[in-house]
Amino acid sequence: MKDKTRLAPEDPFPKDLDSLADGEVEVLNSKVHRQIDEEYVEEGQPDPETEFRKEELDEELDERDDEDNSSGEKDSAAH
């Protein structure tokens, strides 16, 4: 049975995270983190593909946070 809470290295991964909604990126991030935890338990280290996905998701989430913070600053400056 496939685990719906993790994203294995062989599972499909979106090529463009920009097109996903925030919630979709957050779900992917959670699944990748759970996969990393599982790989540490089972293999002693994460798979390189899982590590790459985590880094890609971290960058995407950081960019979205930066965009939210900069637009929030503009909104508060206008008031």
Steps between C-alpha positions, in 0.01 A plus 500: 500500500632841402539751781314822417688694768843471338645570156750233399785591261338302220164677544419782255601851602384823332750660265369851576412580860404859406176380347385329821284659768660567840311210658621257234862602557455465876357148458793401276739644758340295775515181293866554413589563865319182604686312226834632626414383852413156365821479297711586806329221696516242220829586326690728738498791254263665255490416131670771285174555307308559823766745618481684166121522528525636855744771386275593208197524728695702759596752231143523371354550848767762583419689179129494583569623854713783362225597256239497777721707729583759235136540394399522867750780554358690203146454632588625848695798357192606304291530818 
